[in-house]
């Protein structure tokens, strides 16, 4: 029997094993180069952002604090506030016993009344003697004596009036008034305690204006200036962003290891390791434009980011 002729297929070309290994090796090299190049590009991109928009987590929220010191000495008769209490401008914080100052004031007023009577008598005497002098019914010495006495009494009266004004002022100082709205801090006294003029009894935190002191490396401060826009985050509220502006950049810090004797008032900022060398940091004051009074606390940790140069 005759069988049909079936043409034979040519065998598929088979890639030698060595060539396949070379291809995989080449692909791995290309992939590695792409990954490295991408990493370098991202690093440079991030570095550029950081250079243009410096940020630091070495920052704290601040507000002005004023020591509440009475202007007169005495015993606290009434304490109207508690520690951490919010107060408004004009509130009476505490009252000092006014009795001693009231007695001094009453004494000065009594002296003034007595002087006014003496002045009236001396003036009457002078008015009576002056017309008699041309008629030789009195002497010039008597007239001069009357004039001198009247002038002396009038001078004494001015001194007593000044004393009355001062004692009235002292009496008004017995009520210690809040000069601004804020919160009472570091209160640890009670009614009945004796206070001295000029010595702070507690402090008042001015909650109307908040700022952040952020320490930036010396190489970063060239990217900012007064008026530069900033963003502030509080560690206690990381999802809430606050706007701010650079108010100023510190021009002096105390050198590392220098003994500050006598105290100079120059701030000290600890250095940090920056790659190989140790970089100095300078304090930058950022005024917060929209602070939340319920979130901001004195000394709270913060993150500050400089957005760019001052807006023109």
NORBEL-V467895 format. One record per backbone hydrogen bond with DSSP energy under -1.0 kcal/mol. NH is the residue of the N-H (numbers start at 1). CO is the residue of the C=O. E is the energy in kcal/mol with one decimal. If there is no record, write none. Layout:
{{NH	CO	E} {NH	CO	E}}
This chain:
{{20	16	-1.7} {21	17	-1.9} {22	18	-1.8} {23	19	-2.2} {24	20	-2.3} {25	21	-2.2} {26	22	-2.3} {27	23	-2.5} {28	24	-2.4} {29	25	-2.1} {30	26	-2.6} {31	27	-2.8} {32	28	-2.7} {33	29	-2.7} {34	30	-2.5} {35	31	-2.6} {36	32	-2.8} {37	33	-3.0} {38	34	-2.7} {39	35	-2.6} {40	36	-2.8} {41	37	-2.7} {42	38	-2.8} {43	39	-2.6} {44	40	-2.8} {45	41	-2.6} {46	42	-3.1} {47	43	-2.9} {48	44	-2.4} {49	45	-2.1} {50	46	-2.8} {51	47	-2.6} {52	48	-2.4} {53	49	-3.0} {56	304	-2.1} {59	57	-1.4} {60	213	-1.7} {61	300	-2.6} {62	211	-3.5} {66	204	-2.2} {68	202	-3.2} {69	67	-1.0} {74	195	-2.4} {76	193	-3.1} {77	95	-2.7} {78	95	-1.6} {80	93	-2.2} {84	184	-2.4} {85	82	-1.8} {87	182	-2.9} {90	178	-2.8} {91	88	-2.2} {93	176	-3.0} {95	78	-2.8} {96	174	-3.3} {97	75	-3.0} {102	98	-2.5} {103	99	-2.4} {104	100	-1.9} {105	101	-2.0} {106	102	-2.5} {107	103	-2.3} {108	104	-2.1} {109	105	-2.2} {110	106	-2.1} {111	107	-2.3} {112	108	-2.0} {113	109	-2.2} {114	110	-2.3} {115	111	-2.4} {116	112	-2.5} {117	113	-1.6} {118	114	-2.1} {119	115	-3.1} {120	116	-2.1} {121	117	-2.1} {122	118	-2.8} {123	119	-2.8} {124	120	-2.2} {125	121	-2.4} {126	122	-2.3} {127	123	-2.5} {128	124	-1.7} {129	125	-2.2} {130	126	-2.5} {132	129	-1.0} {133	129	-1.1} {136	133	-1.7} {137	132	-2.2} {143	139	-1.7} {144	140	-2.8} {145	141	-2.4} {146	142	-2.0} {147	143	-2.5} {148	144	-2.8} {149	145	-2.3} {150	146	-2.2} {151	147	-2.5} {152	148	-2.4} {153	149	-2.4} {154	150	-2.3} {155	151	-2.1} {156	152	-2.3} {157	153	-2.1} {158	154	-1.7} {159	155	-1.7} {160	156	-2.2} {161	157	-2.7} {162	158	-2.0} {163	159	-1.9} {164	160	-2.5} {165	161	-2.5} {166	162	-2.3} {167	163	-2.7} {168	164	-2.6} {169	165	-1.8} {170	166	-2.5} {171	167	-2.5} {172	168	-1.9} {173	169	-1.7} {174	171	-1.0} {175	172	-1.4} {176	94	-2.7} {178	91	-2.6} {182	87	-1.9} {183	205	-1.7} {184	85	-2.6} {185	203	-2.6} {192	76	-2.0} {193	190	-1.7} {195	74	-3.2} {198	70	-3.0} {199	196	-1.8} {201	68	-3.1} {203	185	-2.4} {204	66	-2.6} {205	183	-3.1} {206	64	-3.0} {207	205	-1.1} {211	62	-2.4} {212	286	-2.7} {213	60	-2.3} {214	284	-2.8} {215	58	-2.5} {216	282	-2.2} {218	280	-2.4} {220	217	-2.0} {223	220	-1.9} {224	221	-1.5} {227	246	-2.9} {228	225	-2.6} {230	244	-2.6} {231	305	-2.6} {232	242	-2.6} {233	303	-2.5} {235	301	-2.3} {237	234	-1.1} {240	237	-1.8} {242	232	-2.3} {244	230	-1.9} {245	287	-1.9} {246	228	-2.6} {247	285	-3.2} {248	285	-1.3} {250	283	-3.3} {254	267	-2.8} {258	255	-1.8} {261	259	-1.6} {272	279	-1.9} {274	277	-2.4} {279	272	-2.3} {282	216	-2.8} {284	214	-2.7} {285	248	-2.6} {286	212	-2.8} {287	245	-2.7} {288	210	-2.0} {289	243	-2.4} {295	292	-1.8} {296	292	-2.5} {299	61	-3.2} {300	297	-2.1} {302	59	-2.3} {303	233	-2.7} {304	56	-2.6} {305	231	-2.5} {306	54	-3.0} {307	229	-2.5}}
